[in-house]
Amino acid sequence: MMKVKKHLWITKEQDEKLKLHRKNFGLNNGEFFRRCIDKDFIYIKPFLKLTKEINKIGVNLNQVAFRCNSNEEIDELTLNELISINEKLNELLKEMRKKNDNKII
């Protein structure tokens, strides 16, 4: 595949935004621009919010499970449900990260 070199000018504000996006995704300029061109990055912001929210839910579930285990004030069925939910959330996060790493998203 033949590559073509491009140069562009951006404002300082755009540069700051670019730096933030690059940091969040762990990409260099070229990788970031290629992904923007190759994919519909219009959905990235909701994807990041969703990932963060799912992570928060998982953290909260872990805290509940920890308290339940330490106080022994919860029945085994409820604890197993909490563990199951946490495992499902972890699987979802892994799947989303895998898709992102493979540039599917």
C-alpha positions in Angstrom: 0.0 0.0 0.0 1.4 3.4 -1.0 1.5 6.0 1.7 1.0 9.7 1.2 2.4 12.3 3.6 0.0 15.0 4.8 0.6 18.3 6.7 -2.0 20.3 8.4 -2.4 23.4 10.6 -4.5 23.3 13.8 -5.3 25.9 16.5 -3.8 25.7 20.0 -7.2 24.7 21.3 -7.4 21.8 18.8 -3.9 20.8 19.7 -4.8 20.6 23.4 -7.9 18.5 22.4 -5.7 16.3 20.3 -3.2 15.8 23.1 -6.0 14.8 25.5 -7.5 12.3 23.0 -4.1 10.9 22.2 -3.4 10.4 25.9 -6.8 8.8 26.5 -6.3 6.3 23.6 -2.6 5.8 23.9 -2.0 6.7 20.2 0.4 8.9 18.4 -0.7 11.6 16.0 -0.6 9.4 12.9 -2.4 6.5 14.6 -5.1 8.8 15.9 -5.7 10.5 12.5 -5.8 7.1 10.7 -8.3 5.7 13.1 -10.5 8.8 12.8 -10.5 8.5 9.0 -11.0 4.7 9.1 -13.7 4.6 11.7 -16.8 6.5 12.8 -15.2 8.3 15.8 -18.4 10.2 16.4 -19.3 7.5 18.9 -16.1 7.5 20.9 -17.2 9.9 23.6 -20.3 7.8 24.5 -18.1 4.6 24.3 -15.7 6.1 26.9 -18.5 7.2 29.1 -20.1 3.8 29.0 -16.8 2.1 29.8 -16.2 4.4 32.8 -19.8 3.9 34.1 -19.5 0.1 33.7 -16.2 0.2 35.6 -17.8 2.3 38.4 -20.6 -0.2 38.7 -18.1 -3.0 39.0 -16.2 -1.2 41.7 -19.4 -0.6 43.6 -20.3 -4.2 43.3 -16.9 -5.2 44.6 -17.4 -2.9 47.6 -20.8 -4.4 48.4 -19.5 -7.9 48.1 -16.6 -7.0 50.4 -18.9 -5.6 53.0 -21.2 -8.6 52.7 -18.3 -11.0 53.1 -16.9 -9.1 56.1 -20.2 -8.6 57.9 -21.8 -11.9 56.9 -25.2 -10.1 56.8 -26.2 -11.3 53.3 -27.5 -14.6 52.1 -25.5 -16.7 49.8 -27.9 -16.3 46.9 -27.6 -12.5 46.9 -23.8 -12.8 47.1 -23.7 -15.2 44.2 -25.8 -12.8 42.1 -23.5 -9.9 42.9 -20.5 -12.0 41.9 -22.2 -13.1 38.7 -23.0 -9.4 37.8 -19.5 -8.4 38.5 -18.1 -11.2 36.3 -20.5 -10.2 33.5 -19.3 -6.6 33.7 -15.7 -7.7 33.6 -16.4 -9.8 30.6 -18.1 -6.9 28.8 -15.2 -4.6 29.6 -12.7 -7.2 28.3 -14.7 -7.6 25.1 -14.9 -3.8 24.6 -11.2 -3.4 25.1 -10.4 -6.3 22.8 -12.6 -4.8 20.0 -10.9 -1.4 20.5 -7.4 -3.0 20.5 -8.3 -4.8 17.2 -9.7 -1.6 15.8 -13.1 -3.0 15.4 -14.6 -0.1 17.3 
